[in-house]
Amino acid sequence: MRDIVIHCLFSSSLRHSRVLMSFCFALVLCLCLGLADASVQSRRVVVDPVSGIALWGYDPVAYHTDQAAVKGKHAYEYIWKDVSWTFASRANLEVFKADPDLYAPQYGGHGALAMARGYVSKGNPQIWALYKQKLYLFYSFPARAAWAESLQLHIQRSELNWQKLEPNLTR
């Protein structure tokens, strides 16, 4: 990118230079906006950084119905909260559409113990717990074990911290 800008600045023809500089500016702006959009999207709802799919492509309904982390299929994709979610079956997709707040992970998929402690970290979709029909993700198995030791206290703290932190996680 720096080579393009330098070339724009030192072009021999003034008219050519202005056109090329405008093009370079537009290109840099588009790239910056694209990168900013990707990082913004991944902050409120945790997504796979490569695909941009929530829960790294795991089906949020399957945690409830199958008691397992099951990969979704692109054939059953749904956009909710400006993020793609995938499902293992059409039935799971329809169940999610009817009540996404019930099936989506708490705290946008951020680690539940980290949230209880006042910061955000990405939850691992293979390290999870269901409690009172809510899905919680964790960064590690020790984090899940620590969370379970003081379950009610951690949930209370997480709820308060999410209310404070979530508005700052743009989008």
Rosetta blueprint (number, residue, H / E / L):
1 M L
2 R H
3 D H
4 I H
5 V H
6 I H
7 H H
8 C H
9 L H
10 F L
11 S L
12 S L
13 S L
14 L H
15 R H
16 H H
17 S H
18 R H
19 V H
20 L H
21 M H
22 S H
23 F H
24 C H
25 F H
26 A H
27 L H
28 V H
29 L H
30 C H
31 L H
32 C H
33 L H
34 G H
35 L H
36 A H
37 D H
38 A H
39 S H
40 V H
41 Q H
42 S H
43 R H
44 R H
45 V L
46 V L
47 V E
48 D L
49 P L
50 V L
51 S L
52 G L
53 I E
54 A E
55 L H
56 W H
57 G H
58 Y E
59 D L
60 P L
61 V L
62 A H
63 Y H
64 H H
65 T H
66 D L
67 Q L
68 A L
69 A L
70 V L
71 K E
72 G L
73 K E
74 H E
75 A E
76 Y E
77 E E
78 Y E
79 I E
80 W E
81 K L
82 D L
83 V E
84 S E
85 W E
86 T E
87 F E
88 A L
89 S L
90 R H
91 A H
92 N H
93 L H
94 E H
95 V H
96 F H
97 K H
98 A H
99 D L
100 P H
101 D H
102 L H
103 Y H
104 A L
105 P L
106 Q H
107 Y H
108 G H
109 G H
110 H E
111 G E
112 A H
113 L H
114 A H
115 M H
116 A H
117 R L
118 G L
119 Y L
120 V L
121 S L
122 K E
123 G L
124 N E
125 P E
126 Q E
127 I E
128 W E
129 A E
130 L E
131 Y E
132 K L
133 Q L
134 K E
135 L E
136 Y E
137 L E
138 F E
139 Y L
140 S L
141 F H
142 P H
143 A H
144 R H
145 A H
146 A H
147 W H
148 A H
149 E H
150 S L
151 L H
152 Q H
153 L H
154 H H
155 I H
156 Q H
157 R H
158 S H
159 E H
160 L H
161 N H
162 W H
163 Q H
164 K H
165 L H
166 E H
167 P H
168 N H
169 L L
170 T L
171 R L
